[in-house]
């Protein structure tokens, strides 16, 4: 089912950027299996995110991966951690998350539009 239709100006409010994962840690305090990520967004700096992506990704496989994330949400507290961006992915049939990535390398911090 398609969600409620939005306007072009609604879409323009979402700031989706390219970034490269530079560190990954286990996040045992989270309710669901998760990692703590640090992501380099170039001129925007390094932002932290909590991501429930442990089912399909090992920590080693994530280092250096270029991903897409929403960077203009307010910080969200998850257990004792503040997530500063939302890493984007696609939910599979069993709720496993496949990350959205770039097909070719791009500069960190570029906007999706």
C-alpha positions as CSV (number, residue, x, y, z in Angstrom):
1,X,0.0,0.0,0.0
2,X,1.3,3.5,-0.9
3,X,1.5,6.0,1.9
4,X,-0.2,9.4,1.8
5,X,0.8,11.5,-1.1
6,X,3.2,14.4,-0.3
7,X,4.1,17.5,-2.2
8,X,7.4,18.3,-3.8
9,X,8.0,20.9,-1.1
10,X,7.6,18.1,1.5
11,X,10.3,16.0,-0.2
12,X,12.6,19.0,-0.4
13,X,12.6,19.2,3.4
14,X,14.3,15.8,3.7
15,X,18.1,16.1,3.6
16,X,19.5,12.8,2.3
17,X,23.3,12.7,2.0
18,X,26.1,10.3,1.0
19,X,28.5,9.2,3.8
20,X,31.1,6.6,4.5
21,X,31.0,4.4,7.5
22,X,34.3,4.9,9.4
23,X,33.6,2.9,12.6
24,X,31.3,0.2,13.9
25,X,30.7,-1.0,17.4
26,X,28.3,-3.5,19.0
27,X,25.3,-1.9,20.8
28,X,24.3,-4.4,23.5
29,X,22.1,-1.8,25.3
30,X,19.7,-1.5,22.4
31,X,16.4,-3.4,22.5
32,X,17.0,-5.0,19.1
33,X,20.3,-6.2,17.8
34,X,22.1,-3.1,16.5
35,X,25.4,-1.4,15.7
36,X,26.7,2.0,16.7
37,X,28.0,3.7,13.5
38,X,30.2,6.7,12.9
39,X,29.7,8.1,9.4
40,X,31.8,10.7,7.6
41,X,29.6,13.2,5.8
42,X,32.5,15.3,4.4
43,X,31.9,19.0,5.1
44,X,28.9,18.1,7.4
45,X,31.3,16.3,9.7
46,X,31.0,12.9,11.4
47,X,27.6,11.8,12.7
48,X,26.6,8.9,14.8
49,X,23.8,6.5,14.1
50,X,22.3,3.4,15.6
51,X,21.3,0.8,13.0
52,X,19.5,-2.5,13.2
53,X,21.6,-4.1,10.4
54,X,23.3,-6.9,12.3
55,X,21.5,-9.7,10.4
56,X,23.0,-9.0,7.0
57,X,26.2,-7.1,7.8
58,X,29.3,-7.9,9.8
59,X,31.2,-5.0,11.4
60,X,34.2,-5.5,9.1
61,X,32.0,-5.5,6.0
62,X,30.5,-2.1,7.0
63,X,33.8,-0.2,7.4
64,X,34.4,1.9,4.2
65,X,30.8,1.3,2.9
66,X,29.3,4.4,1.4
67,X,25.6,4.7,2.4
68,X,22.7,7.2,2.2
69,X,21.2,8.8,5.3
70,X,18.8,11.5,6.4
71,X,20.8,14.0,8.3
72,X,18.2,16.6,9.3
73,X,16.2,14.7,11.9
74,X,16.5,15.8,15.5
75,X,18.9,13.6,17.6
76,X,17.1,10.5,19.0
77,X,18.1,8.8,22.2
78,X,18.3,5.1,22.0
79,X,19.3,3.6,25.4
80,X,22.5,5.5,26.4
81,X,23.3,6.7,22.8
82,X,22.2,9.7,20.7
83,X,21.6,8.9,17.0
84,X,22.3,11.9,14.8
85,X,21.1,10.6,11.5
86,X,19.0,7.9,10.0
87,X,20.7,5.4,7.8
88,X,18.4,4.3,4.9
89,X,17.7,0.7,4.0
90,X,15.1,-1.6,2.5
91,X,13.1,-4.0,4.7
92,X,13.2,-7.6,3.5
93,X,10.4,-10.2,4.1
94,X,11.8,-11.0,7.6
95,X,12.4,-7.4,8.5
96,X,16.1,-7.7,7.7
97,X,17.6,-4.4,6.4
98,X,19.5,-4.0,3.2
99,X,21.4,-0.7,3.2
100,X,20.9,1.8,0.4
101,X,24.3,2.6,-1.1
102,X,25.7,4.5,-4.1
103,X,26.4,2.5,-7.3
104,X,29.7,4.4,-7.8
105,X,31.9,6.2,-5.3
106,X,30.8,9.8,-4.7
107,X,32.1,12.6,-2.4
108,X,30.9,12.3,1.2
109,X,28.1,14.8,2.0
110,X,26.5,15.1,-1.4
111,X,22.8,15.6,-1.5
112,X,20.3,13.2,-2.9
113,X,17.7,14.8,-5.1
